[in-house]
């Protein structure tokens, strides 16, 4: 089976797509100035041939303000 793309999806959308494909999804969240909260990368990459049940890790930024009163740009 081939890994579907989850880039530009929400974490719940990524999990749904991976589960439907017979794969496992694991989110790695990291602090960022981005407010979007969409998947920015994945491993293995989309199109990679893997076995059913393989874990696909994907990275999702969360807003980590530089100051306590900062808001999403």
N, C-alpha and C positions, 0 to 999 in steps of 0.2 A: 504494500500500500504506500501511497505517497502522502507526505505531510501537507495539509492544506495551509494556506496563508492565514495568519491571524493578525498581521500588522494592520494598524488603523482600526481595529475593533476594540470595544470595551473589554475589560477582563471577563465579564460574564458572557459576552459574545464569543470571545476566544475559547472559553471553557466549553460552551455549547457546541461550537464547530468541531473542536477536538474530540469531544465525547461522541458526537455523531459519526466521526471518522474512526472510532474505536481506539482513540489515543487518550493519554492522560495529559492534563495541562497543569503547570505550576507557574504562578506569577512571581516575579522578582520586582518588588517596588523599590524605587529610588527617588530621593529628593531632587526637585528640579524647580525651575522658574515657570514651567509649563502648567497650565490649568486643565489641559485637555483630558488627561487620564486615559489615553488610548495606547494600545500596544505599539512600541516603537521598534522592537526587534524580536526575533525568535531563534531558537536553536533546538533541533535541527531546522535548517532553512526550508521554506516552502518548496515542495517538489522532491525533497529527499525521500528515497525509498527506505521504509522502516518496517519493523515487525508490529503486528497488532499489540496494543497496550504500551507502546513506547511512550516515555515521558517527553513532552515538548515544553521547554522552559521559555517564558516570554517576559520581556521587560516592560514595565509600566511606570511612567513618572507620576509623582504626586507633588502637589504644590508645597514647597518648603520655603516659606517666606524668609527673606534676608533680615527682616525686622519684625517684631511682634505685631505691628499695626499694618503691615503690607497686605495688599489685596491682590487677587489675580489680575494680571494685566489684561 
